[in-house]
Amino acid sequence: MDLEDEYKEAKEQVLSRLAALDATRKQERERRKEDAAEKNAPNESIDEFLYHFSVTCTKFSNQLEAVKNDASDRGVSENTGPIQEQLDLLTAEVLQMEKKVADGSYFLPTFDQKQCTATLSDLKQRIQTVRAELLPKRKFAFNKKVSRVKGSDLSASAAVDSPLEATPVSAGGTSATRAGGDAQVINGVADPQGSVPTSLLLPSSTSWIPSPQDALLIQEGQGYMGLRNQVLVVNPQQVAGRDFVLIDLQDCQVYLMGHLPALRMTGLSRTTVVAGPVTGSCFVVGATHCKISLASYQVRIHSSSETDFYLRSRSKPIIEHSSKLRFAPLLLECDSGAVGVEAPCGHDGEVKSLLTQHRLGEETRMFEQVEDFGWIKSSHSPNWSILAVEGRHQPVTIPWSDSCEGAK
């Protein structure tokens, strides 16, 4: 073997080893990608889970409409087998999604879990309605056994399915309990027809009732409900690190500065709110013509319209079933005197310290990254926009008083 042959053989061996090393690197890279994908799976991230849930429910709704339209085009037919199969498959997929929601209960906020459950219950009801319309009824036959359901069992089942969050009820009915105990609706619970869950429908004129949990908070002084034309001031010492609720307020001003694990605002109209820091989730439901200045880790906005939000958030704000919302940054007066929150002499540093202490001291610009779960197209959602600088309000002055006891 001459020198040239030895060189070729050595070269081939080197190239073979390099190819083997390259293949090993690629396998390791793919393995790391799979591990990262599992860590970032939708069932471990609240935002990803809710986005996946919204897209999936939209797909279910479109499939159901396709079944109805296809049956309508074909007309009445004795061969209902394909329709039966499609509806059975759709039902199975909805039940599978229900299982995913149940499995995600350990990390999903209670509000989101109940909204998901209500949406899936509505989908199942729509499937049953389509099944009754398109599939022929069974011929009458006597049964050997007739199962009977007790009225108490039926009531218990209905209680489990009903949402616990504050629910809008027609204003024409008798008013419900405002605080303490379980709120009741005297003239029946509204049950509108349609594809949107009852908990998301907002009549033009509504009154709101609290969930038992929120009613207890109001009774203990950790919330306000049913007030009109009031100025409500709560100092940090009065918040005491507990959840707070604002329900059914009109033409009010609310100054709620202090550490809050969670804040729920439901049914606000023409109301100004300044609140934070919220180190959990802030839920806004049914707000109209409001101005809300907020520092919070998470912000979820549902069924609201024509409201301005001045936000400092550590995650992307989420909106759903909302329109004409405008967003701007929350800046303190001590931050170059920009638009935001201004405290009177002696308290400005306290506001800044509160936000810094709870990791909300710096601007995150998350107000520019709003996610609309009802808008899945790649283009910008028409339901929200950035509030122009010239349209933003002047710095809000918090009327703090060391002797303030709450409402003024």
Secondary structure, 3 states (H helix, E strand, C coil): CCHHHHHHHHHHHHHHHHHHHHHHHHHHHHHHHHHHHHHCCHHHCHHHHHHHHHHHHHHHHHHHHHHHHHHHHHCCCCCCHHHHHHHHHHHHHHHHHHHHHHHHHHCCCHHHHHHHHHHHHHHHHHHHHHHHHHCCCCCCCCCCCCCCCCHHHHHHHHHHHCCCCCEEEECCCCCCCCCCCCCCCCCCCCCCCCCCCHHHCCCCCEEEECCHHHHHHHHCCCEEECCECCEEEECHHHHCCCCEEEECCECCEEEEEEEECCEEEECCECCEEEEEEEEEEEEEECCECCEEEEEEEEEEEECCEEEEEEEEECCCCEEECCEEEEEEECEECCCCCCCEEECCCCCHHHHHHHHHHCCCCCCCCHHHCCEECCCCCCCCCCCEEECCHHHCCCCEECCCCCCCCCEC
